[in-house]
Amino acid sequence: MKFSIYQDSRIGGRANNEDRLGYRYTSDTLIMVLADGMGGHGHGDLAAEAVVRSVIAAFDQQAQPRLADPYAFLVAAMADAHAAIHAQVGMRMLVDQPRTTCVICIVQDGIAIWAHAGDSRLYVLRRGRLLTRTRDHSRVQALIDDGLLAEDEARCHPARNILTGCLGGDQTPRFDLSRKTPLMSGDVVLLCSDGVWAPLDDDQPLVALSDRDAIKAAPEMLNRVESAAGPGRDNLSLIVMVWADSSRTDSAPATPNPNDPPAAPAATSQTWSDEDIDRAIETIRARIGDKET
């Protein structure tokens, strides 16, 4: 398993940085996680910290050196991270219910899978093109999906900051699991908070990372985003991973449309169907419900 990785988190124009991120790897498996605490509900930094610590701790315990079932790990990790936020509420006797976005990506056997809640994003980039990205759990994304709002109108819509999915809070969270995406040498996997993507007119500056040495280009791109966002800019956080393992020769076609669905599952020792993933999501929700009672 060969890859290069870069991460950075900047406070932007805010008083506090409520983003948290991290990665861990063994000889066989890599995990990346990013959480953007929702400051409007209070203690967003606490929620994001609880999520990242929970996910990394679970990985350290279970990746020996590989995860027996990466999808099952994501199911449990999201549920346990949500529960970890609630545990902090009890221990600290907080009045507010902290909330955070979250995106977790696992790479094992040259295949990337991920889970996400909220509007922190994951992009897979290949040779200067967008292969796939997550779809935001937000009010404006729902309007776009219903054909009531154009993509270029979303960035200035008054409801652009209203999320329909997160971890923490009183409600059972909404989050999604991806299909399997086989990686080719040179592919870039980018995880980022909305402070990185929201100030841009489109995704092209992010996609352009795969045209260059992405590890070196990432800080320059962050500088550009900070400048574009202006004085009131949000926290900016990202993880950039460049896959360098050339053992995989098959390829999925690059898809420039960000609204296309993720790549279809690849044939591996365990292939998850759409029904399997739907059942996993129901397991997540049931597990979270058990922890909250």
N, C-alpha and C positions, 0 to 999 in steps of 0.2 A: 504494500500500500504506500504510494508515493503522492505527496501533495505539499503545497506551500500554503501558508495561512497568515492572515493579517487581521488584527482587530484594533478598533479605536473607539473611544467614547468621549465626546466633547460636551461641555456644559451649554454651549451656545450663548444665548442672551438671557438665560433664566438664572434665578437665584440658586437653584439646586439642580443636580443631575439625577433624574429619577430613572434613567436607563441602567440596565445591568446586562452583562453578556459574558460568555465564556465558552471554552471548548476543552475537550479532553480526548485522548486517543490511546489505543493500544496498538499492537502490531497488526490487528485485523480490523479494527472498528474506530470510526471517528464520530464524535457527537459535537454539535454546535447548538447553542441556545442563546436567545436574545429576548429580553423582556423590557417593555416600556411602561413604567408606572404611570397610572392615570391620575395626574395631580389634582384634577377637579374634585376627586372624592377624598383627598387627604391620604397621606402616608403611602403615596405611590411608590416611593423608593423602597419602602419596607416590603411591599408586595412583590416588586421585581426582584429584590434580593432573595426573598424566600423561595421564589420560583427557581432561580438559577442555582441556588445552593441545593435545593431538593433534587433537581434533575441531575446535576453533576454527582451528587452523593449516590444516587441510584445507579448511575453508570459505573462509578468506581466499584460498586459492590457486585454488579452483574456481568460486566464485560470481562470475561476470564478466559482468553482475551477477546472473545467475541460474544455478541448477544445471541442467546438461543433463539429468540424470536423478536426481531426489531419492531414489528407492528405491535406485538403484545407489550413491549417495553414502552412505546409511545402512549398506548392506552393507559397503562399504569402511571406513567410519568405525568401526564396531564392531570389525572385524577389526584395524584399525590401532591402535585404542586398547588392545585386549588385548595386541598386540605391543609397544606402548610401555611397558606395565607390565613386561613381561618384559625389555625393554631396560634398564630401571632396575635390575632385579635383578642383571643382569650387570655393569653399570657400577659399582654400589655394592657388589657382592659380598655381597649380602644372603643370610642363611640362611633367613629367613622368605619366604614367597610372598605378597606383598601382594595384596589383593582389594578390589573395590569394586562397588557397584551402579552402574547408569548408566541415564539416560533422556535421549534426544535427540529433539527435535521440530523439524521443518522446516515452514514455512508459505510456500507459493508458489502464485500464481494463486488465492489465497483458499482453498486447500485445505491442511489439516494432515495430516501423516503423522508417525509416530514409531517408534522402536525402544526397547526397554527390557530390562534384565537385573536381576533381584533384586526388592527391595520398595520402591525409590523409585518414586513413582507419577506418572502424568499424568492429569489430569481435564479434560474438556471440559464446561463449564457453560453453560446457556442459559436465561435468564429464570427463574432460581430453581430450575432442575431440572438433574439430572445427565444429560447426554447419553451419555457413556461414560467409562470409566476403564480403566487397565491392570489386569491381573490379576497379583498377586504371584507370583514364583517362590519359593515357600516351602513348608515342610512342612505348615503349617496350611492353606494354600490348596489343597494336594493333598488333604488330608483333607476339606475342604469340597466340592471337586469330586467326590469319591467318595461323598458323602453320609454321611460318618462324623462330621462336626462341623458344628454350626450357626455361622452368622456371629457371633452374639453370644457364643459360647464361645471364639472364636479369640483374642480380645484378652488373655485370661488363661491361655491354654494354655501348658504348659511348653516346647513346641517352637516357640513363636511367633517366635523369633529365628534358627531354622535355615533358611538359604536353600538353594534348589536351583538357583539361577542367579546368576552374577556375571561380572565380567571379572577377569582375573588368575588366579593359582593354576595348578595342574598340569593340571587337566581342561579339555577344550574347553568353553567356556561355553555356557550355554543363554540365548538371548534371542529375542524375538519382534518381528515387524514388524506394524504396524497396517494396517488398510484406510484408504482415503481418507475424510476427514471435511471436507466443505465448511463453511466458517465463515460465519456471519451477523453483521452489525453488532451489537455488544453481547455476543457470545460471549466467555467467559473460558477461557483455557487455563492450567492450573495445573500446575507441576512441583514436587514436594516430596519431601523425605527422610522416612523413617519417624518421625523425631523430631517431625514436624508432625502426621501423621495418627494415629499409634499411641495417643497419650494421649486421643483423643476417643472417646466412646461410639459415635458413628456419623459419617457423612460430612457431616451437615447443616451444621455450622459452616463447612465448606469450600464446600459448595454455595451457602450464603447469600451468598458473595462476589458472585455474579451478580445478586443483588437490589439491590445498592448500588453506589456508586462503588468498584469493587474495588481500585483503586490506593490509595485512602485507607483502605479497610477492612482491607487486608492486615496492616498493623502492629498494629492492634487485635486481629485474630484471632491473630496470633503471641503477643501478650501473654497472651491467654486460654489458649492452649495451654501456654505456659510455666508459668502458674499451675496448670493442671490436672495437669501432669506432676510437679510437686514438685521437691525438692532434687536428686534423682539424674537429672534430665531429660537426655535425649540432645541432641546438636547439632540445631538446627532450621534448615532451609534451604528456601527456596522461590523460584520465579519465577512472577509473575502477569502474564499478557499479556491485555489487553482489545482485541479486534479492533474496529476502528472504520471499516472500509471498507464502505460501503453499496452498492457496485456489484453485489453478489450478491443476487438476489431469490429464488432457489430456497431451499428449506429442507428439512432432514431432521427428522423428528419427534423431539421431545425424549423421552428414555427414562429414567424415574426409577430403573430397576433397574440397579444397578452390575454385575450378572452378565450383562446382555445383551451380545452381541458388539458390536464397534465398527461404525460406520456402513458401509454397503456402498460400494464404489468408485463414484466419480462418473464421468460421461463426460467425458474430457479428451483431449488429443492423444495420450496414452499411457495406456491402462487396463490395470492389472495384475489378472489373474485370481487366484483362490486358488492355482492351479497355479504361476503366475508367482512368487508370494510364497514358496510352498514351495520352489521351485527356488532362489530367492534365499537362503533360509536355509541350504540345503545348500551354496551357494557360499560363504557366510560360514564355515561349519564347515570346508570344504575349504581355504579361504584361510588360516584360523587354523592348521590343521594344517601347511600348508606353511611358515608363519613359525616354527613351533616346532621344526621338524626341522633 
